[in-house]
Every structure is written in structure tokens, then in C-alpha cells.
Amino acid sequence: MTGLLLLSSHEVKGSATNQMSKCSKNDISVAQGPAGTLPGGISQYLVQITNTNPQVPFADIHLNCKDFSSAILVSPEIFRRIAVDDCLVNDGRALAPGAALSFRYASTKQYPLPVVSATC
């Protein structure tokens, strides 16, 4: 994807001692960039969330999404706000090694979406 901004990730919790050494907070990347505008002039953004770890899946991925809202529907199975500053990715299901998912949202502002926590 061109024009995407790579944002850093944060704390990651390991579910087993041996997996803790195989996974890192840097294994989940969140990239987003402009994706056009709606007829009313509201900007659209394309977000891609990727598990860059080649061996370990991540589940229960939570992003700090502030007061996230979108003028277009975002599938709640892919990304949903569950509280202020807390959005859940992939309905809490595991994101396989090397896998990515993406979604579009429309807003008058671009939301930073840093990873807050995940289980590996």
C-alpha cells in the first residue's frame, strides 16, 4: 500500500513463557493512510493491521482509538470501539502469523491507533 503511515505498537502480553521470547510488542503493525473522500467532503482512511511475527498468532488485540467514530460502517467483527480509548480488532480472534486485515473509515480527522495490548 502506498501512502500509509506506520504507527508503532505497544505492550504485548505473552500467554506462555516460551512464547514470550518469540513475540514482541513490535510484531503488530498498524498502518493507515488517505483513501479518498465521501461526497460531503469527509476524508476516508484505509487501515491495515498486520501480524509481522512469522511464528506466533496474536489474539485479543486492543488499540487505543480515543473517541473513534466513522461516517461509514466499519464491520464490528473487524474493528469495534468497546469503550473510550479501547477498540477490539478481529472480534478478539487470533490474527495468524503474517496475516493482515484492513478496513476503511471516514472521519473529519485521522485517528492514531496504537496497539495497547494483545495476547500471543
C-alpha positions as CSV (number, residue, x, y, z in Angstrom):
1,M,0.0,0.0,0.0
2,T,1.3,3.4,-0.8
3,G,0.9,6.4,1.3
4,L,0.3,4.5,4.6
5,L,1.7,5.8,7.8
6,L,3.3,3.1,10.0
7,L,2.4,3.6,13.7
8,S,4.3,1.8,16.5
9,S,2.8,-0.8,18.7
10,H,2.9,-1.0,22.5
11,E,2.7,-3.6,25.3
12,V,2.1,-7.2,24.3
13,K,1.3,-10.0,26.8
14,G,2.6,-13.5,26.3
15,S,0.4,-16.4,27.2
16,A,3.2,-18.8,27.8
17,T,6.7,-18.4,29.0
18,N,8.2,-20.0,25.8
19,Q,6.0,-17.8,23.6
20,M,7.0,-14.6,25.4
21,S,10.5,-14.8,24.0
22,K,9.1,-15.5,20.5
23,C,6.7,-12.5,20.4
24,S,7.3,-8.8,20.8
25,K,5.2,-5.6,21.0
26,N,6.7,-4.7,17.7
27,D,5.1,-7.7,16.0
28,I,1.8,-6.0,15.3
29,S,1.9,-3.1,12.9
30,V,-0.8,-0.6,12.2
31,A,-0.6,1.4,9.0
32,Q,-3.1,3.9,7.7
33,G,-3.4,6.4,5.0
34,P,-5.8,8.5,3.0
35,A,-8.3,6.6,0.8
36,G,-10.4,9.3,-0.9
37,T,-13.3,11.4,0.3
38,L,-17.0,10.9,0.6
39,P,-19.4,13.1,-1.4
40,G,-19.8,15.5,1.5
41,G,-16.0,16.1,1.6
42,I,-15.3,13.8,4.7
43,S,-12.0,12.1,4.4
44,Q,-11.7,8.3,4.2
45,Y,-8.8,6.4,5.6
46,L,-7.6,2.8,4.9
47,V,-6.2,1.0,7.9
48,Q,-4.1,-2.2,7.7
49,I,-3.3,-4.2,10.9
50,T,-0.6,-6.9,10.3
51,N,0.9,-9.6,12.5
52,T,4.5,-9.5,11.3
53,N,5.6,-12.4,13.5
54,P,6.3,-15.4,11.3
55,Q,5.5,-18.0,14.0
56,V,3.1,-16.7,16.7
57,P,-0.6,-15.7,16.3
58,F,-1.9,-12.8,18.3
59,A,-5.4,-12.6,19.8
60,D,-7.4,-10.0,21.9
61,I,-5.7,-7.2,20.1
62,H,-6.7,-3.8,21.6
63,L,-5.9,-0.4,20.1
64,N,-6.2,3.0,21.7
65,C,-8.8,4.6,19.5
66,K,-9.8,7.7,21.6
67,D,-13.4,8.6,20.7
68,F,-13.3,6.7,17.4
69,S,-16.3,7.1,15.1
70,S,-16.8,6.7,11.4
71,A,-19.3,8.2,8.9
72,I,-19.3,4.8,7.1
73,L,-19.9,1.4,8.6
74,V,-16.9,-0.5,9.8
75,S,-17.6,-4.2,10.3
76,P,-17.7,-4.8,14.1
77,E,-16.2,-8.2,13.5
78,I,-13.0,-6.5,12.2
79,F,-12.8,-3.4,14.3
80,R,-15.1,-2.0,17.0
81,R,-15.0,0.5,19.8
82,I,-15.8,-1.1,23.1
83,A,-15.0,1.9,25.3
84,V,-13.4,5.3,25.1
85,D,-9.7,4.6,24.2
86,D,-10.3,0.9,23.6
87,C,-11.1,-0.8,20.3
88,L,-11.1,-4.5,19.6
89,V,-9.5,-6.0,16.5
90,N,-10.9,-9.1,14.7
91,D,-13.6,-9.7,17.3
92,G,-10.8,-10.8,19.7
93,R,-9.9,-13.8,17.4
94,A,-6.4,-14.7,16.6
95,L,-4.5,-13.0,13.8
96,A,-2.4,-15.7,12.2
97,P,1.4,-15.3,11.7
98,G,2.0,-13.0,8.7
99,A,-1.8,-12.3,8.4
100,A,-3.3,-8.8,7.9
101,L,-6.7,-7.3,7.9
102,S,-7.9,-4.0,6.7
103,F,-10.8,-1.6,6.9
104,R,-11.9,1.8,5.9
105,Y,-13.3,4.6,8.0
106,A,-14.5,8.1,7.3
107,S,-14.0,11.0,9.6
108,T,-13.1,14.7,9.8
109,K,-9.8,13.6,11.5
110,Q,-7.4,10.7,11.3
111,Y,-7.2,8.7,14.5
112,P,-3.9,7.5,15.8
113,L,-4.4,3.8,16.5
114,P,-1.5,2.4,18.6
115,V,-1.6,-1.1,19.9
116,V,-2.3,-1.2,23.7
117,S,-2.4,-4.9,24.3
118,A,-2.5,-8.3,22.7
119,T,-2.1,-11.9,23.7
120,C,0.4,-14.2,21.9
